[in-house]
C-alpha cells in the first residue's frame, strides 16, 4: 500500500515538473531542447499517475490538448509575440501528454482485452 502512494506522489510530481517546464519553454528560444525530459516525465505520469477509472477522462483531455497544440496561435498578437509563446507552451504540453496518453491507451486496451 505504501508503494502505491509513493507512485501516485511521483506521478503527480512528474506532471507538475513537466507542466512547469512546458510553461518555461514557452518563453525559450529553443523549446525542443527540453523535449526528451518532457517525454520521460510523460511516460512516468502515464504509468504511475492515471488509474483505470481516470483513463477515459485523461484520454479525452489528451486529445483536446493535442488538437489545441496543433492550432496556429502565432497569428494572435504577432507584434507582441504572445501567440508564439502560447504556441510553444501548448507544443511542450503535447510533448508531455502524448507519451502519457500512449501508455494509458495501451493499458486501457490491455484491460479491455483481458
Wavefront OBJ file of the C-alpha trace (Angstrom):
o trace
v 0.000 0.000 0.000
v 2.803 2.435 0.794
v 4.369 1.760 -2.596
v 1.162 2.771 -4.380
v 1.012 6.061 -2.507
v 4.640 6.732 -3.395
v 3.873 6.031 -7.067
v 0.950 8.427 -7.065
v 3.155 11.058 -5.473
v 5.906 10.517 -8.014
v 3.433 10.707 -10.912
v 1.955 13.917 -9.527
v 5.385 15.487 -9.133
v 6.355 14.363 -12.637
v 3.249 16.066 -14.028
v 3.842 19.245 -12.023
v 7.502 19.454 -13.075
v 6.509 18.765 -16.688
v 3.887 21.499 -16.544
v 6.421 23.984 -15.164
v 8.969 23.016 -17.844
v 6.294 23.392 -20.533
v 5.484 26.923 -19.369
v 9.157 27.868 -19.091
v 9.906 26.542 -22.577
v 7.130 28.754 -23.898
v 9.425 31.697 -23.276
v 12.528 29.901 -24.569
v 14.050 30.380 -27.988
v 14.809 26.659 -28.222
v 11.913 24.691 -26.654
v 12.984 21.484 -28.417
v 15.980 21.129 -26.090
v 13.647 20.081 -23.257
v 11.624 17.583 -25.302
v 13.320 14.405 -24.077
v 12.787 15.407 -20.437
v 9.102 16.056 -21.132
v 8.781 12.663 -22.850
v 10.302 10.851 -19.869
v 8.082 12.761 -17.446
v 5.061 11.945 -19.614
v 5.894 8.240 -19.502
v 6.139 8.417 -15.714
v 2.802 10.235 -15.497
v 1.074 7.732 -17.771
v 2.451 4.719 -15.956
v 2.127 5.858 -12.340
v -0.492 8.567 -12.121
v -3.511 7.559 -14.217
v -5.770 4.847 -12.807
v -8.194 2.700 -14.800
v -11.066 4.817 -13.506
v -9.439 8.032 -14.764
v -8.274 6.665 -18.122
v -11.261 7.782 -20.203
v -11.214 11.358 -18.924
v -7.453 11.548 -19.319
v -7.537 10.296 -22.909
v -10.271 12.786 -23.861
v -8.327 15.624 -22.245
v -5.161 14.440 -24.020
v -6.888 14.571 -27.401
v -8.176 18.083 -26.625
v -4.683 19.283 -25.686
v -3.145 17.701 -28.774
v -5.720 19.382 -31.015
v -5.164 22.721 -29.310
v -1.419 22.231 -29.690
v -1.806 21.914 -33.441
v -3.517 25.316 -33.700
v -1.531 28.116 -35.260
v -1.556 30.568 -32.391
v 1.342 32.585 -33.790
v -1.182 34.705 -35.676
v -2.554 36.075 -32.395
v -0.957 39.378 -31.493
v 2.067 38.927 -33.785
v 3.677 42.186 -32.701
v 3.697 41.147 -29.033
v 4.726 37.549 -29.602
v 2.021 36.243 -27.258
v 0.729 33.803 -29.854
v 4.198 32.363 -30.326
v 4.618 31.913 -26.578
v 1.215 30.220 -26.275
v 2.033 28.003 -29.227
v 5.346 26.957 -27.654
v 3.644 26.214 -24.321
v 0.945 24.109 -25.978
v 3.517 22.282 -28.094
v 5.504 21.451 -24.968
v 2.325 20.262 -23.231
v 1.656 17.971 -26.181
v 5.163 16.542 -25.822
v 4.400 15.890 -22.134
v 0.907 14.468 -22.594
v 1.385 12.356 -25.750
v 3.635 9.689 -24.142
v 1.303 9.529 -21.146
v -1.667 9.082 -23.492
v 0.139 6.261 -25.304
v 0.830 4.441 -22.028
v -2.727 4.957 -20.768
v -4.152 3.889 -24.125
v -2.108 0.682 -24.099
v -3.119 -0.038 -20.500
v -6.782 0.586 -21.378
v -6.707 -1.695 -24.413
v -4.945 -4.373 -22.383
v -7.556 -4.178 -19.606
v -10.402 -4.291 -22.156
v -8.891 -7.318 -23.867
v -8.367 -9.164 -20.615
l 1 2 3 4 5 6 7 8 9 10 11 12 13 14 15 16 17 18 19 20 21 22 23 24 25 26 27 28 29 30 31 32 33 34 35 36 37 38 39 40 41 42 43 44 45 46 47 48 49 50 51 52 53 54 55 56 57 58 59 60 61 62 63 64 65 66 67 68 69 70 71 72 73 74 75 76 77 78 79 80 81 82 83 84 85 86 87 88 89 90 91 92 93 94 95 96 97 98 99 100 101 102 103 104 105 106 107 108 109 110 111 112 113 114
